[in-house]
Amino acid sequence: MPNCCNAHSNCNPVLVHTFRHVDAELSKLLRSFSFFPVSVMPFERFVQTGRIAKASAGPLKGRLVAIVDVIDQNRVLVDGPLTGVPRQEYRLNNLHLTKYRIKFPYTAPTSIVRKAWVDSDLKAQWKTSAWSIKAQNICKRSQLNDFDRFKLRYAKRQRNKLLTIAFNTLKKRTKSDGTPRILKKDRRERLRAEKAKPKAKK
């Protein structure tokens, strides 16, 4: 920014000070701003060789596959030697990428993919994941008959009753500030216990 006093000798000093302050703050802001931030990568799952994905459509729905090669922007070459999936091309729109990845060479044969799959112990990791547990629960729920659904609904109703009773009890015995509240019933029980002590001694 040009110096105001050099251009106009009769410039207001207050205005000059304001311009200099704005110029300094603007320079500081530009220095602190990074045009190419590299601190955090927003995505962690990429379409790459060895990435494990779950098929979501067609005859392969629900099965795990490994990406072997990228054919184009819409298709990939997948292989699932331990999930009963032969090597074939598959649409990316029908794949859900997981956080798991196994390491094998680019366009490796099925035997190499199978060995890498076994060595990574992917089956055990997938069984303990939240995604797999949720899928198993959905499968169990879809296989219930009318009587099983009735029993499940009745069990949930009984559970909610117990939770409501426990919540109301805690609410009665707790003040708004979190300290415990002494009820009249507690005082009566304490008095009865104190009266019963001398009789027990005699």
Backbone as a printed PyTorch tensor [residue, N CA C, xyz], in Angstrom:
tensor([[[  0.8460,  -1.1890,   0.0000],
         [  0.0000,   0.0000,   0.0000],
         [  0.8840,   1.2430,   0.0000]],

        [[  0.6690,   2.2450,  -0.8710],
         [  1.5330,   3.4350,  -0.9150],
         [  1.3710,   4.2610,   0.3270]],

        [[  2.4780,   4.9360,   0.6910],
         [  2.4670,   5.7770,   1.8780],
         [  1.6770,   7.0490,   1.5750]],

        [[  0.7140,   7.3430,   2.4160],
         [ -0.1710,   8.4820,   2.1750],
         [  0.5740,   9.7940,   2.3570]],

        [[  1.5220,   9.8220,   3.3000],
         [  2.2410,  11.0680,   3.5880],
         [  3.1880,  11.4360,   2.4550]],

        [[  3.7120,  10.4350,   1.7350],
         [  4.5800,  10.7470,   0.6010],
         [  3.7850,  11.3310,  -0.5530]],

        [[  2.5610,  10.8840,  -0.7370],
         [  1.7540,  11.3700,  -1.8490],
         [  1.1310,  12.7210,  -1.5400]],

        [[  0.6730,  12.9070,  -0.2980],
         [  0.0060,  14.1540,   0.1020],
         [  0.6130,  14.6050,   1.4240]],

        [[  1.2260,  15.7660,   1.4070],
         [  1.8900,  16.2480,   2.6190],
         [  0.9070,  16.6840,   3.6790]],

        [[ -0.3130,  17.0620,   3.2800],
         [ -1.3110,  17.5370,   4.2420],
         [ -2.2770,  16.4280,   4.6470]],

        [[ -1.8300,  15.1550,   4.7180],
         [ -2.7060,  14.0250,   5.0340],
         [ -2.9640,  13.9700,   6.5310]],

        [[ -4.1620,  13.5110,   6.9210],
         [ -4.5380,  13.3760,   8.3280],
         [ -3.6980,  12.2720,   8.9740]],

        [[ -2.9880,  12.5560,  10.0960],
         [ -2.1450,  11.5180,  10.7140],
         [ -2.9540,  10.3470,  11.2670]],

        [[ -4.1640,  10.6080,  11.7220],
         [ -5.0060,   9.5180,  12.2400],
         [ -5.3610,   8.5500,  11.1170]],

        [[ -5.6690,   9.0990,   9.9340],
         [ -6.0010,   8.2650,   8.7850],
         [ -4.7930,   7.4410,   8.3250]],

        [[ -3.6070,   8.0620,   8.3940],
         [ -2.3910,   7.3480,   8.0130],
         [ -2.1460,   6.1750,   8.9490]],

        [[ -2.3280,   6.4050,  10.2480],
         [ -2.1300,   5.3270,  11.2300],
         [ -3.1250,   4.1850,  10.9930]],

        [[ -4.3620,   4.5380,  10.6520],
         [ -5.3810,   3.5060,  10.3880],
         [ -5.0170,   2.6780,   9.1720]],

        [[ -4.5710,   3.3370,   8.1060],
         [ -4.1700,   2.6190,   6.8950],
         [ -3.0040,   1.6770,   7.1670]],

        [[ -2.0290,   2.1420,   7.9440],
         [ -0.8670,   1.2960,   8.2380],
         [ -1.2810,   0.0710,   9.0600]],

        [[ -2.2160,   0.2970,  10.0130],
         [ -2.6710,  -0.8250,  10.8420],
         [ -3.4070,  -1.8630,   9.9910]],

        [[ -4.2780,  -1.4080,   9.0850],
         [ -5.0060,  -2.3290,   8.2110],
         [ -4.0500,  -3.0660,   7.2900]],

        [[ -3.0260,  -2.3540,   6.7900],
         [ -2.0450,  -2.9780,   5.9100],
         [ -1.2660,  -4.0670,   6.6370]],

        [[ -0.8940,  -3.8120,   7.8900],
         [ -0.1480,  -4.8090,   8.6660],
         [ -1.0010,  -6.0380,   8.9460]],

        [[ -2.2770,  -5.8220,   9.3280],
         [ -3.1590,  -6.9630,   9.6080],
         [ -3.4220,  -7.7880,   8.3510]],

        [[ -3.5780,  -7.1050,   7.2060],
         [ -3.8060,  -7.8270,   5.9600],
         [ -2.5830,  -8.6510,   5.5670]],

        [[ -1.3990,  -8.1010,   5.7460],
         [ -0.1840,  -8.8540,   5.4340],
         [ -0.0320, -10.0690,   6.3320]],

        [[ -0.3650,  -9.9100,   7.6220],
         [ -0.2780, -11.0270,   8.5640],
         [ -1.2680, -12.1280,   8.1840]],

        [[ -2.4790, -11.7350,   7.7780],
         [ -3.4820, -12.7130,   7.3920],
         [ -3.0550, -13.4860,   6.1480]],

        [[ -2.4690, -12.8010,   5.1600],
         [ -2.0280, -13.4740,   3.9400],
         [ -0.8770, -14.4260,   4.2140]],

        [[  0.0110, -14.0550,   5.1500],
         [  1.1200, -14.9510,   5.4770],
         [  0.6390, -16.2050,   6.1810]],

        [[ -0.4020, -16.0680,   7.0280],
         [ -0.8990, -17.2220,   7.7790],
         [ -1.7720, -18.1350,   6.9420]],

        [[ -2.3120, -17.6100,   5.8220],
         [ -3.1990, -18.4200,   4.9870],
         [ -2.3690, -19.3140,   4.0700]],

        [[ -2.7370, -20.6080,   4.0680],
         [ -2.0260, -21.5720,   3.2200],
         [ -2.9230, -21.9750,   2.0630]],

        [[ -2.4150, -21.7930,   0.8440],
         [ -3.2010, -22.1370,  -0.3250],
         [ -3.2030, -23.6390,  -0.5920]],

        [[ -2.2430, -24.3750,  -0.0490],
         [ -2.1530, -25.8080,  -0.2830],
         [ -2.0310, -26.5280,   1.0600]],

        [[ -3.1480, -26.6780,   1.7940],
         [ -3.0630, -27.3520,   3.0950],
         [ -2.7830, -28.8380,   2.9270]],

        [[ -1.8100, -29.3390,   3.6840],
         [ -1.4340, -30.7500,   3.5920],
         [ -1.4400, -31.3950,   4.9750]],

        [[ -2.0810, -30.7780,   5.9480],
         [ -2.0290, -31.2960,   7.3070],
         [ -2.8960, -32.5290,   7.4810]],

        [[ -4.1520, -32.4850,   7.0110],
         [ -5.0830, -33.5840,   7.2230],
         [ -5.7080, -33.9690,   5.8880]],

        [[ -5.6870, -35.2540,   5.5960],
         [ -6.3370, -35.7560,   4.3900],
         [ -7.7730, -36.1330,   4.7280]],

        [[ -8.7830, -35.5580,   4.0690],
         [-10.1730, -35.8290,   4.4570],
         [-10.6330, -37.2420,   4.1520]],

        [[-10.0350, -37.9100,   3.1550],
         [-10.4540, -39.2540,   2.7800],
         [ -9.3580, -40.2540,   3.1430]],

        [[ -9.7940, -41.4300,   3.5920],
         [ -8.8620, -42.4850,   3.9680],
         [ -9.0750, -43.7650,   3.1740]],

        [[-10.1800, -43.8660,   2.4700],
         [-10.4800, -45.0710,   1.7000],
         [-10.4380, -44.7240,   0.2100]],

        [[ -9.5190, -45.3470,  -0.4870],
         [ -9.3190, -45.0530,  -1.9040],
         [ -9.5430, -46.3120,  -2.7380]],

        [[ -9.8960, -46.1010,  -3.9900],
         [-10.0010, -47.2110,  -4.9400],
         [ -8.5900, -47.5420,  -5.3930]],

        [[ -8.0190, -48.5990,  -4.8440],
         [ -6.6290, -48.9510,  -5.1000],
         [ -6.4680, -50.4560,  -5.0210]],

        [[ -5.3470, -50.9240,  -5.5100],
         [ -5.0650, -52.3540,  -5.4920],
         [ -4.9600, -52.8480,  -4.0510]],

        [[ -5.7040, -53.9020,  -3.7480],
         [ -5.7020, -54.4760,  -2.4130],
         [ -6.7970, -53.9730,  -1.5080]],

        [[ -7.5410, -52.9650,  -1.9090],
         [ -8.6250, -52.4430,  -1.0770],
         [ -9.7690, -53.4550,  -1.0070]],

        [[-10.2330, -53.7420,   0.2090],
         [-11.3400, -54.6650,   0.4140],
         [-12.6480, -53.8740,   0.3380]],

        [[-13.5900, -54.3910,  -0.4250],
         [-14.8790, -53.7290,  -0.5940],
         [-15.9940, -54.7550,  -0.4470]],

        [[-17.1790, -54.2360,  -0.1780],
         [-18.3610, -55.0870,  -0.0200],
         [-19.3150, -54.8210,  -1.1720]],

        [[-19.7140, -55.8820,  -1.8610],
         [-20.6420, -55.7460,  -2.9770],
         [-22.0410, -55.4520,  -2.4540]],

        [[-22.7480, -54.5760,  -3.1680],
         [-24.0610, -54.1430,  -2.6950],
         [-25.1900, -54.4230,  -3.6770]],

        [[-24.9140, -55.0800,  -4.7810],
         [-25.9630, -55.3480,  -5.7620],
         [-25.6060, -56.5720,  -6.5630]],

        [[-26.6360, -57.1850,  -7.1580],
         [-26.4110, -58.3320,  -8.0170],
         [-26.2220, -59.6240,  -7.2480]],

        [[-25.7690, -60.6480,  -7.9050],
         [-25.5710, -61.9440,  -7.2250],
         [-24.4500, -61.9320,  -6.1910]],

        [[-23.5890, -60.9220,  -6.2180],
         [-22.4880, -60.8320,  -5.2420],
         [-22.8480, -59.9970,  -4.0220]],

        [[-24.0990, -59.6240,  -3.8820],
         [-24.4950, -58.7240,  -2.8060],
         [-24.1490, -59.3100,  -1.4360]],

        [[-23.4600, -58.4900,  -0.6190],
         [-23.0910, -58.9000,   0.7290],
         [-21.7460, -59.5960,   0.8350]],

        [[-21.0640, -59.8400,  -0.2680],
         [-19.7870, -60.5520,  -0.2300],
         [-18.6180, -59.5660,  -0.2690]],

        [[-17.5090, -59.9920,   0.3240],
         [-16.2960, -59.1840,   0.3210],
         [-15.4460, -59.5330,  -0.8920]],

        [[-14.8750, -58.5140,  -1.5050],
         [-13.9870, -58.7020,  -2.6510],
         [-12.7720, -57.8070,  -2.4730]],

        [[-11.7160, -58.1470,  -3.1630],
         [-10.4940, -57.3470,  -3.1730],
         [-10.3290, -56.7340,  -4.5590]],

        [[-10.0140, -55.4570,  -4.6100],
         [ -9.7840, -54.7760,  -5.8800],
         [ -8.3960, -55.1480,  -6.3870]],

        [[ -8.3480, -55.7250,  -7.5790],
         [ -7.0840, -56.1580,  -8.1760],
         [ -6.5540, -55.1220,  -9.1520]],

        [[ -7.4460, -54.4920,  -9.9040],
         [ -7.0220, -53.5370, -10.9210],
         [ -8.1780, -52.5780, -11.1860]],

        [[ -7.8350, -51.3600, -11.6270],
         [ -8.8230, -50.3590, -11.9990],
         [ -8.9120, -50.3360, -13.5210]],

        [[-10.0810, -50.6450, -14.0540],
         [-10.2680, -50.6940, -15.5020],
         [-10.4860, -49.2890, -16.0560]],

        [[-11.4510, -48.5790, -15.5060],
         [-11.7030, -47.1920, -15.8940],
         [-12.3760, -46.4930, -14.7240]],

        [[-13.0010, -45.3520, -14.9850],
         [-13.6140, -44.5760, -13.9150],
         [-14.8370, -45.2530, -13.3030]],

        [[-15.4270, -46.2070, -13.9940],
         [-16.6610, -46.8220, -13.5280],
         [-16.5240, -48.3000, -13.1840]],

        [[-15.4350, -48.9450, -13.5930],
         [-15.3070, -50.3790, -13.3990],
         [-13.9490, -50.7310, -12.7980]],

        [[-13.9530, -51.8090, -11.9910],
         [-12.7210, -52.3360, -11.4170],
         [-12.7270, -53.8500, -11.5850]],

        [[-11.5420, -54.4220, -11.4860],
         [-11.3880, -55.8770, -11.5270],
         [-11.2950, -56.3670, -10.0810]],

        [[-12.2220, -57.2430,  -9.6780],
         [-12.2840, -57.7040,  -8.2920],
         [-12.0510, -59.2010,  -8.2470]],

        [[-11.6810, -59.6540,  -7.0510],
         [-11.4220, -61.0790,  -6.8400],
         [-11.7060, -61.3860,  -5.3800]],

        [[-12.4090, -62.4900,  -5.1270],
         [-12.6960, -62.9300,  -3.7650],
         [-12.4470, -64.4070,  -3.6210]],

        [[-11.1940, -64.8370,  -3.4830],
         [-10.9020, -66.2720,  -3.4650],
         [-11.4600, -67.0050,  -2.2550]],

        [[-11.6720, -66.3020,  -1.1350],
         [-12.1890, -66.9520,   0.0720],
         [-13.6590, -66.6400,   0.3200]],

        [[-14.2870, -65.8790,  -0.5550],
         [-15.7100, -65.5690,  -0.4000],
         [-16.5380, -66.1040,  -1.5590]],

        [[-15.9480, -66.9230,  -2.3970],
         [-16.6760, -67.5280,  -3.4940],
         [-16.9460, -66.5950,  -4.6520]],

        [[-16.0940, -65.6150,  -4.8520],
         [-16.2760, -64.6560,  -5.9380],
         [-15.1620, -64.8660,  -6.9570]],

        [[-15.4700, -65.3300,  -8.1650],
         [-14.4180, -65.4630,  -9.1870],
         [-13.9850, -64.0980,  -9.6960]],

        [[-12.8180, -64.0480, -10.2750],
         [-12.2900, -62.7770, -10.7950],
         [-13.1790, -62.2690, -11.9320]],

        [[-13.5900, -61.0220, -11.8150],
         [-14.5000, -60.4410, -12.7980],
         [-14.4820, -58.9310, -12.6510]],

        [[-15.0640, -58.2390, -13.6140],
         [-15.1940, -56.7890, -13.5180],
         [-16.4800, -56.4530, -12.7680]],

        [[-16.4500, -55.3290, -12.0710],
         [-17.5890, -54.9450, -11.2300],
         [-17.6900, -53.4260, -11.2210]],

        [[-18.9300, -52.9430, -11.1480],
         [-19.1460, -51.5000, -11.1700],
         [-18.7820, -50.8790,  -9.8260]],

        [[-18.1270, -49.7100,  -9.8760],
         [-17.7470, -49.0190,  -8.6460],
         [-18.9610, -48.5220,  -7.8800]],

        [[-20.0440, -48.2020,  -8.5960],
         [-21.2470, -47.7120,  -7.9150],
         [-21.8740, -48.7680,  -7.0170]],

        [[-21.5630, -50.0300,  -7.2560],
         [-22.1210, -51.1240,  -6.4660],
         [-21.1330, -51.6560,  -5.4330]],

        [[-20.0700, -50.9160,  -5.1590],
         [-19.0760, -51.3220,  -4.1640],
         [-19.0580, -50.3330,  -3.0120]],

        [[-18.9650, -50.8620,  -1.8030],
         [-18.7770, -50.0500,  -0.6010],
         [-17.3690, -50.3280,  -0.0680]],

        [[-16.5080, -49.3210,  -0.1070],
         [-15.1180, -49.5040,   0.3310],
         [-15.0510, -49.6370,   1.8430]],

        [[-14.2380, -50.5520,   2.3170],
         [-14.0060, -50.7310,   3.7470],
         [-12.6560, -50.1370,   4.1230]],

        [[-12.3680, -50.1560,   5.4190],
         [-11.0900, -49.6190,   5.9030],
         [ -9.9470, -50.6160,   5.7710]],

        [[-10.2350, -51.8300,   5.3470],
         [ -9.2170, -52.8810,   5.2720],
         [ -8.5500, -52.8860,   3.8950]],

        [[ -7.2820, -53.2350,   3.9210],
         [ -6.5220, -53.3500,   2.6820],
         [ -5.4510, -54.4160,   2.8520]],

        [[ -5.3420, -55.2920,   1.8810],
         [ -4.2980, -56.3070,   1.8830],
         [ -3.2790, -55.9540,   0.8040]],

        [[ -2.0570, -56.3850,   0.9950],
         [ -0.9700, -56.0010,   0.0990],
         [ -0.6080, -57.1690,  -0.8050]],

        [[ -0.6920, -56.9240,  -2.0970],
         [ -0.2220, -57.8810,  -3.0930],
         [  0.1580, -57.0830,  -4.3340]],

        [[  0.9640, -57.6510,  -5.2230],
         [  1.4260, -56.9050,  -6.4030],
         [  0.2830, -56.5260,  -7.3350]],

        [[  0.5720, -55.5800,  -8.1670],
         [ -0.4040, -55.0890,  -9.1400],
         [ -0.8040, -56.2060, -10.1110]],

        [[ -2.1280, -56.3930, -10.2900],
         [ -2.7010, -57.4470, -11.1450],
         [ -2.1440, -58.8250, -10.7830]],

        [[ -2.0890, -59.1210,  -9.4760],
         [ -1.5810, -60.4120,  -9.0260],
         [ -2.5890, -61.5130,  -9.3350]],

        [[ -2.1230, -62.7500,  -9.5280],
         [ -3.0500, -63.8600,  -9.7770],
         [ -3.8430, -64.2100,  -8.5190]],

        [[ -4.8240, -65.0620,  -8.6940],
         [ -5.7280, -65.4070,  -7.5840],
         [ -4.9880, -66.0940,  -6.4520]],

        [[ -3.9820, -66.8910,  -6.7680],
         [ -3.2380, -67.5840,  -5.6980],
         [ -2.5230, -66.5910,  -4.7850]],

        [[ -1.9680, -65.5290,  -5.3530],
         [ -1.2920, -64.5160,  -4.5370],
         [ -2.3070, -63.7450,  -3.6960]],

        [[ -3.4600, -63.4480,  -4.2910],
         [ -4.5100, -62.7390,  -3.5470],
         [ -5.0030, -63.5930,  -2.3850]],

        [[ -5.1470, -64.9050,  -2.6260],
         [ -5.5990, -65.8050,  -1.5610],
         [ -4.5800, -65.8460,  -0.4270]],

        [[ -3.3060, -65.9280,  -0.7470],
         [ -2.2660, -65.9870,   0.2770],
         [ -2.2360, -64.6920,   1.0970]],

        [[ -2.3510, -63.5500,   0.4200],
         [ -2.3610, -62.2770,   1.1500],
         [ -3.5990, -62.1540,   2.0210]],

        [[ -4.7230, -62.6630,   1.5470],
         [ -5.9740, -62.6250,   2.3160],
         [ -5.8340, -63.4380,   3.5990]],

        [[ -5.2470, -64.6260,   3.4870],
         [ -5.0820, -65.5070,   4.6540],
         [ -4.0690, -64.9230,   5.6220]],

        [[ -2.9670, -64.3970,   5.1130],
         [ -1.9200, -63.8590,   5.9870],
         [ -2.3960, -62.6380,   6.7770]],

        [[ -3.2850, -61.8540,   6.2090],
         [ -3.7540, -60.6530,   6.9000],
         [ -4.8220, -60.9380,   7.9410]],

        [[ -5.3030, -62.2090,   8.0220],
         [ -6.3500, -62.5870,   8.9850],
         [ -7.5660, -61.6680,   8.8380]],

        [[ -7.9670, -61.4500,   7.6020],
         [ -9.0580, -60.5220,   7.3170],
         [-10.4010, -61.0500,   7.8040]],

        [[-10.5900, -62.3580,   7.7820],
         [-11.8780, -62.9230,   8.1840],
         [-12.1840, -62.6180,   9.6420]],

        [[-11.1870, -62.7760,  10.5220],
         [-11.4070, -62.5010,  11.9460],
         [-11.6260, -61.0110,  12.1890]],

        [[-10.8770, -60.1690,  11.4870],
         [-11.0550, -58.7260,  11.6570],
         [-12.4400, -58.2710,  11.2050]],

        [[-12.9180, -58.8420,  10.1080],
         [-14.2250, -58.4410,   9.6000],
         [-15.3550, -58.9030,  10.5310]],

        [[-15.1990, -60.0790,  11.1590],
         [-16.2450, -60.5840,  12.0450],
         [-16.4290, -59.6880,  13.2660]],

        [[-15.3440, -59.0840,  13.7460],
         [-15.4300, -58.2490,  14.9450],
         [-15.7650, -56.7900,  14.6360]],

        [[-15.8990, -56.4390,  13.3750],
         [-16.1800, -55.0530,  13.0250],
         [-17.6570, -54.7330,  13.2400]],

        [[-17.9500, -53.4560,  13.4680],
         [-19.3370, -53.0210,  13.6860],
         [-20.1820, -53.2230,  12.4350]],

        [[-19.5780, -53.0750,  11.2770],
         [-20.2850, -53.2560,  10.0100],
         [-20.8020, -54.6860,   9.8830]],

        [[-19.9490, -55.6640,  10.1870],
         [-20.3340, -57.0620,  10.0930],
         [-21.3970, -57.4200,  11.1220]],

        [[-21.2490, -56.9190,  12.3450],
         [-22.2310, -57.2140,  13.3940],
         [-23.6020, -56.6650,  13.0240]],

        [[-23.6240, -55.4550,  12.4760],
         [-24.8970, -54.8680,  12.0530],
         [-25.5330, -55.6760,  10.9320]],

        [[-24.7270, -56.1350,   9.9870],
         [-25.2510, -56.9440,   8.8850],
         [-25.8110, -58.2760,   9.3910]],

        [[-25.1420, -58.8870,  10.3810],
         [-25.6360, -60.1340,  10.9550],
         [-26.9670, -59.9260,  11.6750]],

        [[-27.0900, -58.8110,  12.3860],
         [-28.3490, -58.5290,  13.0800],
         [-29.4900, -58.3090,  12.0920]],

        [[-29.1960, -57.6210,  10.9930],
         [-30.2250, -57.4050,   9.9700],
         [-30.6560, -58.7360,   9.3600]],

        [[-29.6900, -59.6220,   9.1340],
         [-30.0120, -60.9340,   8.5730],
         [-30.8680, -61.7460,   9.5400]],

        [[-30.5350, -61.7180,  10.8320],
         [-31.3350, -62.4480,  11.8250],
         [-32.7520, -61.8900,  11.8940]],

        [[-32.8830, -60.5700,  11.8490],
         [-34.2100, -59.9630,  11.9390],
         [-35.0690, -60.3120,  10.7220]],

        [[-34.4300, -60.4120,   9.5660],
         [-35.1910, -60.7400,   8.3590],
         [-35.7010, -62.1790,   8.3730]],

        [[-35.0950, -63.0400,   9.1900],
         [-35.4970, -64.4430,   9.2430],
         [-36.5050, -64.7390,  10.3510]],

        [[-36.9370, -63.7290,  11.0870],
         [-37.9000, -63.9490,  12.1670],
         [-39.2930, -64.1760,  11.5990]],

        [[-40.0640, -65.0470,  12.2650],
         [-41.4690, -65.2140,  11.9030],
         [-42.3400, -64.3190,  12.7790]],

        [[-43.6560, -64.4370,  12.6600],
         [-44.5570, -63.5560,  13.3980],
         [-44.4240, -63.7400,  14.9030]],

        [[-44.3260, -64.9940,  15.3560],
         [-44.2400, -65.2460,  16.7960],
         [-42.9190, -64.7250,  17.3600]],

        [[-41.8260, -64.8800,  16.6140],
         [-40.5310, -64.3570,  17.0700],
         [-40.5630, -62.8380,  17.1690]],

        [[-41.2030, -62.1810,  16.2180],
         [-41.3230, -60.7160,  16.2860],
         [-42.1720, -60.2830,  17.4740]],

        [[-43.2130, -61.0680,  17.7810],
         [-44.0370, -60.7590,  18.9530],
         [-43.2280, -60.8940,  20.2390]],

        [[-42.4340, -61.9700,  20.3540],
         [-41.6070, -62.1540,  21.5460],
         [-40.5790, -61.0370,  21.6880]],

        [[-39.9920, -60.6210,  20.5640],
         [-39.0180, -59.5360,  20.6020],
         [-39.6750, -58.2360,  21.0410]],

        [[-40.8520, -57.9540,  20.5100],
         [-41.5550, -56.7290,  20.8850],
         [-41.9460, -56.7470,  22.3660]],

        [[-42.3920, -57.9080,  22.8720],
         [-42.7660, -58.0210,  24.2790],
         [-41.5460, -57.8540,  25.1890]],

        [[-40.4060, -58.4360,  24.7840],
         [-39.1850, -58.3070,  25.5940],
         [-38.7200, -56.8550,  25.6370]],

        [[-38.8290, -56.1380,  24.5130],
         [-38.4550, -54.7280,  24.5040],
         [-39.3650, -53.9120,  25.4050]],

        [[-40.6630, -54.2510,  25.4070],
         [-41.6040, -53.5200,  26.2500],
         [-41.2720, -53.7150,  27.7270]],

        [[-40.9550, -54.9620,  28.1140],
         [-40.5880, -55.2230,  29.5150],
         [-39.2850, -54.5220,  29.8880]],

        [[-38.3380, -54.5190,  28.9570],
         [-37.0760, -53.8190,  29.2310],
         [-37.3000, -52.3240,  29.4210]],

        [[-38.1440, -51.7250,  28.5790],
         [-38.4090, -50.2930,  28.7080],
         [-39.1090, -49.9650,  30.0180]],

        [[-39.9650, -50.8540,  30.4970],
         [-40.6180, -50.6280,  31.7960],
         [-39.5980, -50.6090,  32.9250]],

        [[-38.6760, -51.5670,  32.8910],
         [-37.6410, -51.6100,  33.9390],
         [-36.7490, -50.3750,  33.8850]],

        [[-36.4080, -49.9420,  32.6740],
         [-35.5830, -48.7430,  32.5470],
         [-36.3200, -47.5080,  33.0470]],

        [[-37.6070, -47.4080,  32.7720],
         [-38.3890, -46.2590,  33.2350],
         [-38.4690, -46.2230,  34.7480]],

        [[-38.6810, -47.3950,  35.3740],
         [-38.7430, -47.4510,  36.8410],
         [-37.4080, -47.0510,  37.4530]],

        [[-36.3010, -47.5640,  36.8970],
         [-34.9840, -47.2150,  37.4340],
         [-34.6850, -45.7350,  37.2500]],

        [[-35.0720, -45.1730,  36.0990],
         [-34.8320, -43.7510,  35.8590],
         [-35.6380, -42.8820,  36.8170]],

        [[-36.9030, -43.2140,  37.0160],
         [-37.7320, -42.4160,  37.9310],
         [-37.2320, -42.5100,  39.3620]],

        [[-36.7300, -43.6820,  39.7490],
         [-36.1840, -43.8280,  41.1040],
         [-34.9490, -42.9450,  41.2880]],

        [[-34.0550, -42.9680,  40.3200],
         [-32.8680, -42.1130,  40.4090],
         [-33.2460, -40.6360,  40.3880]],

        [[-34.2590, -40.2890,  39.6040],
         [-34.6880, -38.8930,  39.5140],
         [-35.2550, -38.4030,  40.8310]],

        [[-36.0050, -39.2760,  41.5410],
         [-36.5620, -38.8900,  42.8380],
         [-35.4780, -38.7170,  43.8880]],

        [[-34.4390, -39.5450,  43.8040],
         [-33.4040, -39.5370,  44.8370],
         [-32.2340, -38.6110,  44.5140]],

        [[-32.3440, -37.7970,  43.4690],
         [-31.2580, -36.8940,  43.0830],
         [-31.8110, -35.4890,  42.9290]],

        [[-31.0940, -34.5290,  43.5200],
         [-31.4860, -33.1350,  43.3850],
         [-31.0440, -32.5850,  42.0330]],

        [[-31.4660, -31.3560,  41.7460],
         [-31.1210, -30.7480,  40.4650],
         [-29.6260, -30.4720,  40.3400]],

        [[-28.9410, -30.2860,  41.4930],
         [-27.4990, -30.0410,  41.4550],
         [-26.6660, -31.3170,  41.4780]],

        [[-27.3270, -32.4830,  41.5040],
         [-26.6150, -33.7550,  41.4610],
         [-26.3750, -34.3930,  42.8060]],

        [[-26.6770, -33.7310,  43.8890],
         [-26.4810, -34.3110,  45.2140],
         [-27.6380, -35.2470,  45.5540]],

        [[-27.4120, -36.2680,  46.4040],
         [-28.4960, -37.2070,  46.7440],
         [-29.5590, -36.5420,  47.6130]],

        [[-30.7830, -36.9530,  47.4200],
         [-31.9160, -36.4160,  48.1790],
         [-32.4260, -37.4840,  49.1320]],

        [[-32.6560, -37.0940,  50.3970],
         [-33.1640, -38.0130,  51.4110],
         [-34.6830, -37.9200,  51.4250]],

        [[-35.3560, -39.0330,  51.1860],
         [-36.8040, -39.0700,  51.1580],
         [-37.3700, -39.3810,  52.5260]],

        [[-38.6780, -39.1190,  52.6990],
         [-39.3320, -39.4290,  53.9740],
         [-39.3080, -40.9210,  54.2540]],

        [[-39.4150, -41.7090,  53.2190],
         [-39.3730, -43.1570,  53.3950],
         [-38.0290, -43.5880,  53.9710]],

        [[-36.9520, -42.9360,  53.5400],
         [-35.6290, -43.2710,  54.0890],
         [-35.5340, -42.9070,  55.5620]],

        [[-36.1210, -41.7690,  55.9480],
         [-36.1010, -41.3700,  57.3630],
         [-36.8860, -42.3690,  58.2110]],

        [[-38.0530, -42.7850,  57.7310],
         [-38.8560, -43.7500,  58.4930],
         [-38.1280, -45.0690,  58.6630]],

        [[-37.4800, -45.5260,  57.5980],
         [-36.7410, -46.7870,  57.7010],
         [-35.5660, -46.6660,  58.6570]],

        [[-34.9160, -45.4900,  58.6710],
         [-33.7970, -45.3010,  59.5870],
         [-34.2850, -45.2800,  61.0360]],

        [[-35.4390, -44.6180,  61.3070],
         [-35.9890, -44.5880,  62.6570],
         [-36.3990, -45.9820,  63.1180]],

        [[-36.9870, -46.7600,  62.2220],
         [-37.3610, -48.1220,  62.5950],
         [-36.1310, -48.9570,  62.9180]],

        [[-35.0680, -48.7640,  62.1550],
         [-33.8430, -49.5160,  62.4230],
         [-33.2220, -49.1240,  63.7630]],

        [[-33.2930, -47.8140,  64.0830],
         [-32.7500, -47.3710,  65.3760],
         [-33.5800, -47.8900,  66.5440]],

        [[-34.9190, -47.9580,  66.3630],
         [-35.7630, -48.4820,  67.4330],
         [-35.5930, -49.9680,  67.6040]],

        [[-35.2840, -50.6670,  66.5320],
         [-35.1380, -52.1120,  66.6100],
         [-33.8170, -52.5460,  67.2120]],

        [[-32.8260, -51.6810,  67.2570],
         [-31.5080, -52.0440,  67.8020],
         [-31.5600, -52.3580,  69.3040]],

        [[-32.1440, -51.5110,  70.1730],
         [-32.1830, -51.8450,  71.6040],
         [-32.9450, -53.1150,  71.8860]],

        [[-34.0450, -53.3820,  71.1590],
         [-34.7960, -54.6120,  71.3840],
         [-33.9630, -55.8270,  71.0460]],

        [[-33.1600, -55.7250,  70.0510],
         [-32.3110, -56.8600,  69.6940],
         [-31.2640, -57.1110,  70.7660]],

        [[-30.7620, -56.0480,  71.4330],
         [-29.7560, -56.2280,  72.4790],
         [-30.3600, -56.8960,  73.7020]],

        [[-31.6060, -56.5150,  74.0820],
         [-32.2540, -57.1240,  75.2450],
         [-32.5520, -58.5890,  74.9850]]])
